[in-house]
Amino acid sequence: MASLIQSPVPDPGGDASRKQAKLLGFLRTLESVLVAFSGGADSAYLAWAAHSAMGHRALAVTALSLSFSAHDRNQAEQFIRETGIRHEFIETFEFENPLYIANNADRCYYCKDELFDRMEALARERAIRSIAYGVNADDTRDFRPGHRAAREHRILAPLLEVDLHKEEIRFLSRQAGLRTWDRPASACLSSRVPYGTAVTPELLSRIEQAEAALREMGFRQFRVRVHGELARIELASDEFARGLDAPTARQIAARLKAMGFAFVALDLEGYRQGSLNSLLKSK
């Protein structure tokens, strides 16, 4: 388990530590729990908290599928090694569901429905009483159909229960010495595809390769959104100028065109989470 360290950053809002104490108290009341762990900041913090509060009675579970990148798996494995949390990988099969492949606005519902089906099966097999996932208090502000699946499956939302926000989770993760405290948001590969465009293994593989290329070039916070033959790149504001640098831009274009994209564009609005959801709001 990672040891607590003193962070030089002030407690955002002044009550993150109080919320953490409440979270740990809530988790201790559970007989046993499966935690959905994707490797992102929220699920990692929840997995750590459950391990801290419950020890062997908590088991973190990571779903492997075509939409989960090799980079994300590597990040998850590093976290597991460093924290010593109990953990298992399971497989999910959302790509066997034509409603998921169709990639309509409710795609995430079918993904989470499949995940929770598999977790429920594992919970029955291991006689584990509860299942939890890492939705936080900020997540309710965006369009997230996966939350509906969680409600239908009666999945616990401990971070939301104690009103923890993303900034507080990052602060507490840093205090706990978790590598994920400043990890950029990392949604599944299917989130790079506009609604209504079918998600296929071939398309997701190209997206994964494109993002791996940007990562190799030193970029940290970005998305490669795909619109037919066009790769639209969103870069964080502090990395945007480097993306505009002519030699770097030529290198990006060359590498992505080698992967089969006919056009490569830099989005002038930069990186933002859920940018494809703006198309839903405009209709």
Buried (B, 14 or more C-beta within 10 A) or exposed (E): EBEEEEBEEEBBEEEBEEBBEBBBEBBEEBEBBBBBBBBBBBBBBBBBBBBBBBEEBBBBBBBEBBBBBEBBBEBBBEBBEBBEBBBEBBEBEBBEBEEBBBBEBBBBBBBBBBBBBBBBEBBEEEEBEBBBBBBBBBBEEEBBBBBBBBEEBEBBBBBBBBEBBBBBBBBBBBBBBBBBBEBEEBBBBBBBBEBEEEBBEEBBBBBBBBBBBBEEBEBEBBBBBBBEEEBBBBBBEEBBEEBEEEEBBEEBBEBBBEBEBEEBEBBEEBBEEBBBBEEEEEE
